[in-house]
Every structure is written in C-alpha cells, then in structure tokens.
C-alpha cells in the first residue's frame, strides 16, 4: 500500500520523477501527476482505469502560472478567478500549444483551477509545473474525501498519499466555460450557481451526460457505489424491500433499517453538511450485504443542485 504522510518534499520528489501521488484539495482528493508530462498523464489514466477521452483538470497556485498555459483569460474569466480562486471552481480556457493534447483529450480548451488547500498550495508553489489531478479513485467509483479512502482504492498502484485531513467541501469543483461570451456551467459542484451569477450575471447550465465529454466529469455513469440505486420516496420503496439487505441514504431523516445500512447526510437539514458527506455516505453503501440503495433528492438550493447531479449519475 501507499505511504500516507504530510511530507511535501517527499511528494514533490515523486512528482518530479514522473510518479503520481494522492493530494488533498478542499473538494476531493486528487490523483496528481505532472500535467505537462505525457508519461505521467498516461500513468494517471492507467491507475484510475479512466478512458482517455475524458479530459483532466490541471491545478496550479497562481494566475501568473495559468497565463503560461492558456491563450488568453477573458474578462469574465478573470472576474470569476478574482472572486473564487483559490476555490472549487474550474475554468475552461483556450490552451497554449505546448499543453499536451492527452491532458485535454484532444480538445482545444484546458480545464484549470487553483485549489484552496494549504498543503496542496504549498506543494504547487514548490514545483515548476502544473498538476493534473482528477479524483483519486478508480474511474466511475465514489470520489475520496480522506487520505485513507485513496489508499484503500489506489494504494497498491501509487507510492504516496499527501494527507491533508478530510475534505471540507466534499464535492468536485464546478466547471465553467464560455461560448460567445456567455458563461456556461458544464458541471455542477462546490461553487454555487447563484454565487457565479452574482459575478457575471445569468449563466447557461449545460450538464448533459455524454459519452464524448466537452469537459471533465460529464460522463453519464459516474460516482457509483456499485449497487443498484433507486431515487424516490424512501418510505414507500422501503415497504417493498428486505430491510436487512437495503441501504438507505437520506437527506435528513432516519429510517427503520439497521444502523450499518443507514446514512443521513445532514440530520439538521444543512445543505453544505450534506455536500461534505455525500461521498462518504455512498462509500458506506458499498457493503456486500447491501443489494439495493434507496435515496432521495435534496432541496434544490445552493449545493443541493450538485448533490442531486451526483445522485442521478450514481443511479445510472
């Protein structure tokens, strides 16, 4: 298994050797490698068993470094960067020619962000290349929110996991791009739609599920715990199933199933708490004795839209 620790120098050494390591961000843990090194990018795809038509997000620690990777930064993109970086927002920008096509799956835009985590920011500040860092999990499975989650899933294939504690947002970043000066949201995530609209006005939401994605995180089946999932009225559906083999993932209410089969996202009904807990709850449902998972949509406010997006994809 991988070594888990907080040694930035050790993580840096592995990355400079072309290795991939687990790193913390405020959203989820990433599987990081040199975003300008095709061998490192290929290693990320191989470790995750991720299809190469699904582009990766690059991470760095400053606008200046991003300027070296892109053709230009439009005014609206700069406004969003000023407001939300460091933070859970990824922006699609026209890439420079030296950015490997493998990173962007042949697309002419690079997905890039500045993460808001002190360890990863220190790591990014210590190296002279950006990091490609998709979620550190096998492709299509539940995203990791602790270092141990990374080790449990990928520890046999990577040398090191930089431990920054539990992720404090727990949802992947929101992804935005620009079409004819219109701001388009391609993935709902840790930055709220309402907050983005406060900066740039009305946005277009285009989170279509695709087998040929225009941005990371758009594939139809994703974030899956590996069990059949039914979204709807939990109480009604539970009446027709055996409680011993049914998992329940609810927003705020407990249900009459064994404790090991129950995950309540937020007993107080707090959407942000639910977002922090969504992936650990899905992970809890991945138990051998659970055959079916019953869940429900959460209120469509704030991060609730992103939580519901993840539930829909997990249920496919």
N, C-alpha and C positions, 0 to 999 in steps of 0.2 A: 504493500500500500504506500501511498504518498506520505511524505513527511509534512506535518502541519506545524506552522510556526509563524512568527511575526517578523522574520529577518528579511528586510528589504534588500540588503546586499546579496543574500543568497538567491532571492527571487530574480534580481537583476542579472546575476551571473548565469542562471539557467536561460533566461530570455536572450541574452547576448550570445549564447551558444546555439541558438535556434530551437531551444526546447519550448514547451508550452507549460504554463502553470495556472493554478487557480488563483483568482484575485477577488477581493471583496469590492462591491460598489454599494451605493445606497439602495439600488433596485434589487438585483440578484447577484450571485457570484458569477464571475465570468471565467471562461477558459481562454487565457491570454497567450498571444504569440506576436512576434514582430509583424506588423501589418504591411511592411514593405518587403518581406522575405517570403517568396513563394513556397519554399520548403516548409517554413513554419506555418503558413496558411494551410497547406496541404495536411500538415500534421493535425491541425485543429479539426479539419473536416474528417480526418480518419478517426481520431479519438472519439469524436461525437457521433460518427457514422452519419454525418449530415450530407444531404445532397448538395452538389457543387453549384446547383442553380439557385440556391438560397443564399443571398449575399450576407456579408458580415458587417458589423458595426466597428468602426475604428474609434479608439479613445486616445485623447491626449490631454494636456493640462493647461493649454493656453490658446487664445485666439491667434497669436503670432504663429504658432506651430501649425494651426489649421490653415493659415494663409499659404503655407508651403504645399499643401495637399490639394487645394481647390483652385479653380479658375478665377472665381470671384465670390464675394459674400454680399448678396443683395441687401438692400436697406432693411427689408422686413426680417431677413435672417439675422442681421446684426441686432435689431431691436429685440428679437427673441433670445439671442445669445446674451445680450446685456442683462436681460431680466431673469433668465432661467439657468444660466451656466455659472458655476458648476451645478448640475442637477439632472433630473431624469427626463431630459429632452434630447432626442436625436434629430439632427437636421440633415436633409439630403441636399448636397451641393454638387455642381459640376466638378468632376475630378481633373487633376492635372495628369499629364501623360505618364509620369513615372509611377503613378499608383497602379499596382498590379490589377489586371482585369480579373484575376482569380479572386481578389478580395470583393469585388463588386459584381461577380457573376456575369461579367461582360457588359454590364450597364455603364452608362456614362456619368452616373452620379455616385458619390461616395456617401455612405451614412456615417455620421461622425458626432461625437459628443464629448463633453468634459464631465467626468463623474464627480459626484460630491461625496468622497470618502477620503479621510486624511491619509490612510496607508497607501491607497492606490494613487492619490495625487503626489505623494512623496516618491513613489516608485516611478511614475510617469515623468516627474521632474528630474530623475536621476539617469534617464536613458535618452538617447537622441533619435528615437523612432517611436511612432505611434503603436498602440497595441490593438490588434483585432481581438475582440473579446465577446463572443456570443455566450449565452448562458452555459454554465459548466455542468451539463447534463447530457446523457445520451439523447440523440435527436428525437424530438416528439414527446419526450417524457417531461415530468414535472420539473420546473426550474428550482435550483438550490438556493436556499437563503441562509445557510450556515456552512462553515468550512467542512464540518463532518458530513453534510449532505454531499458535498463534492467528492470527498474521499470515499464515501460509500458507493458512489456511482462510477467514478472515473479513477479512483486511487491506484488501480493496477496499471494504468496507462500513462500516468504523469508523475514527475519526481517531487513536486512541491505544491502545497496549498498555503497561500498567504492568509492568515487568519485575522480578520478584522471584526469578528463578532457577528451577531445576527444582523441581517439587512434591515434598515429602519423604514423602508418603504414596501419592499416585498413584491412589487410588480415591475415588469420591464419598463423601459423608457417609452414615452410617447414619441412617435416618429412623424415628422412633418416635412413636406417638400413644397415646391412652388410650380404652378402651371399658369403661365400668362399672368404673372404677378398675383395670382390667387393662392392663398395658403391652403394646403391640402393635408389633412391628417390621414396617414396611411395605417397607423397602429395606435390604438388607444392604450394609454399607460399611465405612468406615475405623475405626469403633468396634466392637470385638469383642462378639459376643453374650454371651460369658462375662463380660466386664467389666461390661456393663449388668446382668446378673443378680446380680453381686456387690453392686450398689447397691439394686436394687428387687425381688430375688427372681426367680422363674420368669417368663418372658415368652412371649407368643404370637408366632409368626413367620407373617406373612401377606404373602408377597411374590408373590401371584398376579399373573400378567401380564394386563393389562387394556387394552381399548380405551376405557375410561372410568375413568381412574385416580382413586383416592382420595388419592393423594399423588404428588409428583414422582418420576420415574424408574421408574414401574410399567408402562410400555408394553411390550408383548411383544417387539417388534423394536427393538433399541437397541444402541448401541456397535458398530456394524457396520463392518468394513473394506471392504465392497463386494465380497467374494469368497465363493464357496461355502466353508463351513467344516464339517469333519467331526470330531466329538469321539469318541474311542475309542482303540483300541490303535494307536499311531502306526506301529510297526514293521510290523504286519500290513497296514495300509492302504497304507503306502508301497510295498509289494511290487507293488501293482496299478496304480501310477500312474507317470507320467514324472517323474523327479526334477527335470528342468530347469524344469518348469512347476508344481511343487508346493512350497508353503511349509510349513514345519514350525515350530510354536510349542509348545515342550515346557517342562515344569516344570524339570527339572534335567539331563537327558541330552542330549548332542549326537546328531545323526543324519547319515547319509551323504547329504547334499544340498549343493548349492553354498552357500558361506557367506552369500551375499546372500539366500538363501531360508530361513535358519535364525535363529530367535530362541529363546534359552534364558532363561527368566525368572529362574532363580537356580541357577547351577552348584553352589552349596553346599547347595541344598535349603532355603533360608531363606524362609519364607512372607512375611515383611514385605518382603524384597527383591523377591520375585515380584510383590507388590502394587504396589510402586513402578514396576515395569517393564511391567505388563500392557498399558497403553495405548500405550506406545511400541513394544511388540512387535506389537500389532495394526496399528499405523500402518506398521511395516516390511513387513508382509504385503501392504499395498495397493500392489503394483507391477504394472505392465501385464503382465509375462510370467508372473506367478503366476495360475493358473486355479483352483486348489483349495488350501485351507489345512487341514492336519492338526494337531489339537491333542488335549490330554488334560486331564482334571480333575486338580486338585492335591489334596493331602491336606485333608480337611475339618476342619481345626483353625484357630483364630484367624481371620485374614483369608482363609483358604482358602475359606470358605463364600461370601464376597463375590466372590472371584475366579471361582469356579465359576458364580455367578449371572451375571456379565458374559459369560463364555464361552457360556453357554446362550443368552443374548439375542443375542449376536453371530452365533450359528449358525442363528438362525431364518430 
